Structures are given as structure tokens and as C-alpha cells.
């Protein structure tokens, strides 16, 4: 185990690769495939004209150099006799280029010069002490503003911890390519801790604990997430939490700006309990069956087909409990739970923007609702929801439309 610190100060060196044709067979198709940081591919093809290697090399070089594909435009292609030389157009920006043939045309690929640069995660000189992080290391981003833009695919590397502090002003990953690395090494604390002062962070991997205590712009985290805590007044901007595999992910917010937008996309199938104290959380996924939501401040909004899925579990006091702040239901999913599905103690539960649901009545079922205080808003024009029974206690208020019929039970 080693403690590593990101420097981002390596000297930029242009990557160089050569392709030397040793056998040419007329009619064969040579394919060059360029691979982007996000895994996307672009191809250039050439049909071999004769058995002369110099001719094949010149034609392949011409096809690649004239390509309008964006990944090929990041490479300079030159030719000398039977050899095509591929050089990064920008020193420090790596490329991935593969060669295939559907016949007997043969070639030799040689990596002449490896890429190096201040934005490449796979450049050893970018770390102190020198060396790319490996399993069980602790990696820290503590100062400077050098972005991490290349060498992002580090699947299989299991750090013990990755920390981004407020002293680091750079960005990590891009809007299409996350830094793929995990923090489930054999040592503690197995966490991804984010508080950076940059404007964009994008991670994908396995994170037994995700802690966000600072955010200025956009943060995205995707993968196997064991629990998310978003805490403190330095958290602003937009955060996306996409728990896609294996482990149930509880999300807790506390003391963050109420302008902070936290998005849980529909792909986040392992989102579990929600404890919302502040911020604006938009839930487009169905949570894990048996989950609950406790809202003491801020706003929780179900979007699209989002749902707090309590399954048949009878949570106390209810599957969704509003003690302050606001719960807004804009999805097409009925409320769930084995007992009371929603209770409002303070704050507001708003169903005026529900989406149409399937069925003869096109009504969204709320089930058993308790209103101890605060407000229940079901007063959109028309009859959009159905309620089994509503219990009013200690001054709670229900706003309903004239076309909505309510049955009250004694509190």
C-alpha cells in the first residue's frame, strides 16, 4: 500500500505507433479502428490493390489521413516505403488504434513512443511518489488545477480510498468518459470522498462508501455504491448518483444548499432508503423493494416512473414520511407499502403533477394517507388520484379538487 498524490505536471510527449506491411494480398480489406476514451469506435478501411507492400502502406496512409472521423483527426499519418507512422496530433493526448485484415495481408505493429502528459492518468510522472496507483493505494487530489482527461479506463484497480479536497481546482473525467477506478481494496476506509473545487467530476466503479462534502459544478458517480452521504454547506451545483449493481445504496442529504440538484436516474436500480434533510432530489428510478423515504427538509420529487417502493413492508410511521420540506409526486407510479403509505407531519406532499397511470380510471392510487400537520395537495383540476382513507389529526390540511372524493377516518 502506498499514499499517492496527483501532481499533473508531467511533460507532454507525443505518442508514436508504426504499422509495417510485410505481405499484401489483393482483394483483402485492411481495417483501422480508432477507440475513444468513452469506448466509442471509428473505422477506416482499404481494399488491397496488389501484392506490393509499399502500395498498400501508401493507400492505407492516404485513407486514414483523409478521414473526417474525429478520432482519426487526432492522429497524423505519414508513410515511408512499407511503413505507416501514426503520431498523436497533440502531444500528451493518447490514442488507441487497432489494425485487422480479413485475409493474408500481414503487418507488424510497433509502439515506438508511449504517450505522456499532464492530463494522462496512466503517466507515472503525474504522481508523487512516481508511479500509477495500484491496488490498496490511497490516492489524493489536494492541490493544483491539472485536469484528468486521458487514460481514464482503470477497471480492475481497487484503491483503498480516493480523496478530492477543496484545494484541488481541476476536473476529473469528461462528460462522456468517467475515471473508471474503484475503492474496494483490502484496507480501510474503502471510500470515495469528494470535496473538490473543480467544475466537473465523473467516476465509475465500486465504492463501498461515497461521501460528498463539497461540489461547485457537476459530479457524476456510477456503479456499485454502498451508501451515499451528501453533507455540508459547500455542496452546491448538480450531482448524479447512479447505483447500478449489487449493493443497496441509501442516500442521505444534510445541511446542503436547497438549490443543489441531486438526480437519481432510471438506471439507478439499487437506490434504497432516502433520508432527505436538504437539497432537491429527483428520483426517476424505482427504489429497492422495502425501501422508505424520510423527508425533514429540502424536496424529494419522483419523476418519470420513479417510486419509493416499500413493497409490502409496513414502515413506521409510513413508507414516505414528511416531517418538513416537500414531497412532490410527478411519476406514474402508485404509492407502495403494507400499511400507511404516506404521512405528513409538517411541510407538504404535492400530487398536482402526477403522470397518467394505466387502468380504467387513469387514477394514481395513494392508498392510506395520514395528515398530522402540514398539507396534502391533491387539488389539480380533475380527479387524478384515489385515496383509500385519509386521517386528519392535529391541524393537518387537505386541498382537493371538487371532483375528488375523500373518505376521512377519525384521528
C-alpha angles and dihedrals in degrees: 000000000000136000109235129190126199113236104166092201103119119135113253115250124181116238116236128195130173132206114199117190113218101170130026125194119189114242095025117128117228113201126197113197121195116199123205129215088258092054095255117141137213126186141205120193135196128187109220111242103197144341097280112111093202090056092049093049093049092049094047090049092050093050093049095043093051096046117121091206110123096228092052090050088062089065130065113218122202132167137213118178106306098350132089114202117206116199128178109253089217120041110237096026109104127210135202116217127172129188126209136170131197096214142020099310106126133200142168121231118205127184099215100174128015120223119256130174147133094267099047116103090199094059108104094207090064091074136067114248091031116258138081111270117263137185116319094014123132111226123198133188103197110151145002130054104251109137123225103228108144139044087038101150106090099147110164096033108119112193122187091227142353117202130187112187131195090259092069112087100178132097127247120211126349135260090268102030125052125199099257108212135119137221100208097108122145093266135067147302095024092195143136106218117190128187102131127152094221124105103236133039125169122177135171127184144071114319117174087191129021117193122182116184099154134033129162103172130352130345125180125185123180134175140044103354120180099195136338126218117184106185141163144035093277090070111101137134124045130326128184119198113191111179101185108162147042108323126076110240119210113197120211127182123188132171097347126139112281087225090065110111115212113188124198104190125212090257091064094097096159097057107129133170119009122211106183120185099153144351129056114283118192112196115197094161132077107245123231112287110268094033127137138198125220115189119190098158142346120042135292115196126184110213134188103346095340118147143172094230109203090166108198093328116127103217121193118267090359145308090267115030120185113198094160140337118041143300115202122189112203099149132096095241127108119233116266137212142105094249132006107004100194134019126182118200099160134349123031144299111203125195099165094111102046117148121238114274128205122262140074096292099038086219125140113232116230096176118194113003129183121200109192095160139335121047141303111204116201095138101117114132110275130019105294102156141039125213127197094206135335122212115204116199136168099357105317116157132220120198111197138167120249089251095056115091116209130195113201126202123206112266 
